[in-house]
Amino acid sequence: MSNETTDSSTERLHRLVDQLLVRDANAHAAAIEELTERGDERVIPHLLELLVIDSIANDWEQFGFPAVLRNHDPPRYLELPAVSWPGVADALAMLAEPNFDSSHAWVEWESWYSQQSIEPLSGFDEWKLQLYHSYLPPVGGLLDCTPRSFDLQEIRWGNCDRSFLAALNGPDFVASEAVDAGDATTADQRQDIKKTNFERYLKDDDIVFGFELGGVQYAVPRWVLFPHELLNAELQDIPVSLTYCTLCNAPILYDRRVEDETHTFGSSGMLASGNKVMYDEETETLWDQHAGVPIGGPFLDSHPDLVLDQFPITQTTWNEWKTEYPETLALDIETGFDYDYTQYDGNIGFFEHYWNKEEIVQPGVHREDSTLPEKADVYGLPSSDGSEVWVVPVSAVSESGVVASEADGRDIVAVLDATSDVAVYKAPPRPVERVDDGLIDANGTLWSVTRTELVSTGGDTRKRIPGRHGLWFAFRTHYDDVHIVQ
């Protein structure tokens, strides 16, 4: 084929993918038909973007997120007649090797695509920005930022945006007895309790995220935070954001003061390597939720080395938490949102095939051979600049009772605390042995384990080191260097 013919063919492909952006579903169908006939794999990245929007917009009742809004109308921009690309799934099946036909084929296509290295047509970044501006405006407005440290081709839409995945701002916290449903084991039992005791909705085996600020303990149930994914509050005069990535099980408690100003964080609706992308409302900077660093916009430009400060957070059951901290406050279920939170009670697995099948990875995550399974639960200690992280497998701590090693130039010890969750401290003299009353160091000194520090019988202390939970892939893909501590 001559260069002139090749150039002409490529120019035609550009015109066809541009035709996919016009507001005309018939024009979309005609362009997809011709692209299929031409058989050029460079258009696969374009078609993948369209498949996701088409699938969600035209099956909101199954794929809308958060699920509590599936009974509501989808955002208006997803209801427009032009938000349809007829034949796009069939076109992908003709241009690529697999042929997914399940009810969630668009997720399988994205997972497949994440393992490929397909070079799109030139100008793909500009094309994608125009697509998002036109068809996903709340997302496109945030995504079109400069500078940015991420590859636009790798950013995926998480079937939501800031207009309907709303952060829980300024919620109330109440005494534990006001929400405690005890050993009620079913939603019906809890409803019976609520009829007579109003807000008693937290049962013993509910997973909660627990933390302490200014000497006061707080508990936020995972299933209530789930449809928000983020909570902004000022507690004990400390402004914090409790962020939660539902896909990599990563609750992180950030200090939301940046450069002496308090910022309000939210979910952008985008995913980077399976982890949600946050933004702050004041500057519309995009942030890596897991690493706590700016990845696009004003703060990346003015403070590229900025890392959000964090506080220790515990992931445990309500029974474990309230037993250890009986004076704890807990999130008030009356949040002001018209949500049926019970929809997530014991049923928060987003995309069942993702959570129940080890071989399935989240769209945007490129698989790699590794010592740990992609979805292994780990606890990470990031470096001060957010580029490096040391991770402790939760299973290693559970099996041995203590893991003593080195991380970021410090001797550290990881143990299960009184709530049966991983906690990491600056280590006393090693080796260290776990005993019923705490830890015995190399000198035979006994150290008790408290929430904020280790305390020796002589009164010496070793501070707790804030870390973060998550699945292994979130650490592997969001830090420049990752070290496994065992």
N, C-alpha and C positions, 0 to 999 in steps of 0.2 A: 504494500500500500504506500503510495507516495506521501511525502510530507504535506502536500497541499490537500490531499484527500483526508489525511489524519486531522489536520487543523480544521477542515470543514466539518468533520464528524464531531470533533470536540466542541466546536462552536454551537453545533446543533444540540448537543447534550446540555450545554449551558442554557440555551434558550428554553429547553424542555424543563429543566429543574426550576428555572425562573417562573415558568408557567404554573408550577406547583404552588407558587406563592400568591397568585391572583385569587380574588374572592369569587371563585366560580367552580363548583364541584364538577361540572361537566368538563371544564377545561382541565381539571385535575385528572379526571378519568382518561381523557384523550392523551395527555402527556405520559401518564403511567403506562398506557398501552404501547406507545411508541418506544418508551424507555425499555420496556420488556423485550420488544422485538430487536432492539439494538444490542442488548446483552452485555453492556459494559458495567463491570463490577464497581467502577468508581462512583456510581450513583447509589450504591447500597447505603452509605452513611446518611444520605439525604432521605431515602425511603424509610430508614429506621426511625428517624425523627418524626416523620409523618405518621408512621404506624402507631406510635405511642399516643400521639394526640388524637388520632382517629379512633383508636380503641377506647380510650377513656371518655372522650366527648360523646361517643355514640353508645356507651354502655355505663353510664354514670351510676346506675343502681348497683352494679357489681364492683366497679373499680374506683368510685369516688373516695377521696380520702380528705379528712377523717371519715370513718364509716358512719359516725353519728349524723352525718349530713347527707347520706345517700337517699334519705326520704325527702330531702329538700330539692328544689330545682338546682341544677348545676350553675356555676357562674355564667352570666349571660354570654360571654365571649365564646363559651364552649357550645352554646345552643344555636349559634348562627348557622344557616344552611350551608355556608361555604366550608364549614369545619368538617369536611369529609373528603377522603381521598379513595374513591372506589377502586378496588382491585389492587391496593398496595400490598396486602399480604400475599396474594397470588404472584405478584411481580417479584417479591423477595424470594419466594419459593422457586421461581424460574431462574433467578440470577445467582442464587446462593445454593449451597449443597443441602442444608436441612429443609424440612417441610413440617413445621409445627402446626398442629391443628387442635390443640387443647383450648379450653375456655380462657386460658391466660397466655395464649401464644405470644402476645407482644412482649411479655416478661421473658419468655424463653428465647425469643429472638434477640432481645437486648443482652441476655446472659451469653448467648453464643457470640454476638458481635464483640463483646468485651474481651473475648479470647483471640480475636482476629487482628490483623494489621493491614487494614484496607485503606489505601490512600484515596481520599475523595478528590473530586474535581477542584481545581484551583479556585480560590475565592469562597471556600466552604464556610469559613468563619463569618464572613459578611452575610452569606446566605442564611446561616443559622440565626444570626442576630435579627435579620429581617423577619424570619419565620416567627421567632419568639415575640418580637415587637408587635407583629400583626395578629397572631393567634393566641399568644399567652402574654398579654401586655404587662401584668404585674411582675412576671418573671423576666421578661425581656428588658424591662426598665432597670432592673438590678444587674442583669447579666452584662449589659452594655456599659462596662466600666473600664476605666484606665487609671493606672496601669493594672495588669492582672498577672498572676503568677501561675495560672492554671491553663490547661489546653482546652479550648472550647469544644473540641471534638469529644473529649472525655467527660464533659459535664452532662449529666442526665437529668431529665425532668422527673420529679418524684410524685407526679399526679396530684399536686396541690400547689398552693401559693400563699403569700402572706395575707391575701384577702379572705381566706377561709380556714387556714390553719393558724388559728389565733392563739397568741401567747396568753397565759393566765397571769394577768397583771394585778398586783396589789391584793392578793387573796387574803382572807381572814384565816387565822389559826386559833383553835379552841383547845380547851383542856381535853386530855385523852379520854376521860370518862364520858365526854359528850359524843364521842364517835365510836366508842368501843362496842362491837357486837359480839365480842368473846369468841366462843367456839361454834357460832352459827356456821353451818357448812354449805348452805345453799342460798341462792339469791332470794328464794321465797321466804326462807327463815329470816333473812335480813330485812325483807320488806315487812314481815310481821313485827319485828323489833322496831322498825322505823315508825309504824303506825302508833306505837305507844311511847317511843322514846325519841322520836323525831330524827336526829341526825346520826344515830348509831349505825354506821355503815361499814366499819372496818372490822373484818374478822381476823382471827389469830393467824391464819396462814397466808394472808395477803402480803405481797411483796411491797415493802416501803423503802424509800430513800430517806435515810436519817442523817442529820447533821447537827452541829452545835455552833451557835454564834453568841458571843458575849455571855457564855455560861448557861445559855438556854438551849434545850434540845427541841428539834422539830422533826416531824415525820410527814412525808408526802407519799401517798400510795401510788404505785406505778400505774394502776389501771385508771386512776383519775387524771393523772398527768398525760396519759397516752394520747388522747385526741388534741392536746395542746403542744406537746413535745417541749414546752419551754415555760418557765415561770419567772416573772420579775417581781421582786419584793424588796422592801427595806425592813430589815429585822435587826433589832438592837442597834439601830442607827447605822447599819451596814447594808449598803445596796448590793444585792446579789442576783444572779441569774442561775436558776437550776435548769440546765439544758439536758435534753434526753434524745439520743438518736435511737429510734425504735428498731432500726435494722442491724445495729451492731451492739445493742444493749449497753449503751454508754451514758450513764448519768454523770454529769460533771457540774460542780458548783463553782461558778466564777464570781469574782469580785467585778462588778460592772462599772467600777470607777476607772476611767482611762484619762490620763493626763489631767487629774483633779476634777474631771467632769463625769457625771453619772450618765451612763448610756442605757438605752432600752433595747434589748435584743429580741429578735424574732426569727422565724424560719423562712428562708427565701423560697422554698419549694424545689430547690435544686439539690442534686446529690453529686458528690465527688468521691470516686472510689468507694461507693457504698455508704458514705457518711454524709449526713446532712450539712448543707451550707447555711450558716447563720448570716444575719446582717444586723446592723444597728440602725435604728430609726433616725438618729440625729445626723449621721453623715452618709448613710447608705453604703458604708463599707461592707464588703463581704468577708466573712470570717470562717476559718476552718473550725468546725465545732469540736473536733477531737484534739487538735493541737493548740487551739486558742490563739491563733495568729491571723493577722489580716492577709487575705489572698487576692483582694481586688478593690480598687477605689481609693478614697482619700487617705486612709491610715496607711495603706501599703505604700503610698507615695511619700507621705511625710514621716512615717515611723515604721519602716520596713522590718525592724528588729523587735517590734512590740510583741509581748506575750502577756495574755491575761493572767492575773493572779488567780489562784484557786484555793478552796478550802476542802478539807477531807470530807468525804461522803461515804456513807455505809449503805450497802444493799443487803437487806435482810428481811425477815418476816416481822409483821406487826407484833406478834407475841414476844419474839426475842427482843425487839426494840423496847417495848413498853415495860418488859420485865426488868431490863437493865436500867431504863430511864423512866421510872413511873411518873415523874413530873413533866414528861414531854408534852409539848403542844402538837396538835395534828391539824392537817388541812381541813377546813370546813367544806363539807360537800356542797353547800349552797354557794356556788361560785359566781352566780349571776348569769351563767350560760344556760340556755335551754337545751341541755344535753342529757340524754339518757346514758349516764356513765356506766350503768349496769351492763350495757352492751359489751364492755371490755372486762367485766369481772370474770376472771378465769379463762378469758378467751381473747387474749391480746396478740396472738400469733398473726402477724401481717403476712399474707400469702402463705398458706399452709404448706405448699410444696417447698418453700424456701426454708422454713424452720424444721421441717420433718425429713428432709433429704440432704444428707451431707454433701452429695455431689453438686447440689445447686448452689451457685454463688449469686450474690446480689449484682444486678446490672451495674456495670461500671467498674467491677473488680476483676482485674486480670489475675488469673490463677498462677501460682508459682509453687514449685516443690519446696517443702519446708519441713522443719522438725516438728512443727505443731500443725494440727488440723486447722483449716481456715476459720472454723467457728469455735475454736477452743476458747474458754473463758480465761482471761488473763487480767492481771492488775499491773498497771504501768506507772513508772516514775519518769517523767520527762525532764530533760535538762533545762537549765534556766533560760536558754535561748529558744526552746521549743523545737529544736532540730533533731534531737537524739532522745531515745527512750530506752529504759530498761524494764522488761516485762517479767513478771513472776506468774507462772501458770497457777491458777487457783487450785488445780488438782494436786500440785506438788505440796502446797501448804496444807491442804486437807489431809493428805496421806501421811505426811511426816510430822505435822504439828508445828514445824518451824523451818524456815529457810533463811540461812545466814550467808551473806555474800557481800559483794561490792557493787555499787551502782553510782555512776557519775563521780568517781573518786572518793566515795564515802562508804564506810562499813555500814551495812544495813541488815536488819532482821525483819522478816515477814512472819506474822503469826495470825491465827484465828483469834479475834477478840471475843469479848463476852457475848456479842451478838452473832457469833459464828461467821463473821465476815473477815476478809483479809484486811489487815492493818500493817503498815510498815513504819519502822522507827529507826533512828540512828542507833547503831548496835553498841551494846556494852562489849567488853573484851571477849573475843571469840576464841574457841568455839562456844556455842550457846545451846543449852538443852531446855526443852519444854517440860515443865512440871505442872502439877495441879494448881499451885499457887502463883505461877508466873513463869519466869525464866531463871536459869542458873547460868552465870557466865563462867569464863575460863578460870576466874579466881574463886569460884564457889559462892559468889554473892547472889542473893535472891533479888529479882526485880519483879515488881508487880506491874501488870498491864492495865493502864487506864486509857480512856479515850484519846487524850491529848499527849500522853507521854508514858515512858517507862520510869518507874520510881524504885530506887534501890532501898534496901533496909537501912542504909546509912544516910538516905535523903538525896542522893545524886539522881539526876534525871537525864533522860534521853528523849528528845522531842520526836513527835510523830511527823512523818514526811508525807505531805499530801500527794495522793496518786489518783488514778482513774481506772474505772472498770471498762471493759469492752471485749469484743471478740478479736481474736488474733489478727484477722485481716485488716482491721481498722488501724492497728498499730503498724503493721507491716507496710501499709500503703500511705500512711500520713506522716511519716518521719523519715529523715534522710538516713539515719542509722538506727537499727533496732538490735538490742542485745537481749538474749533469753537468760534469765537468772534462775538457776535450779540448785 
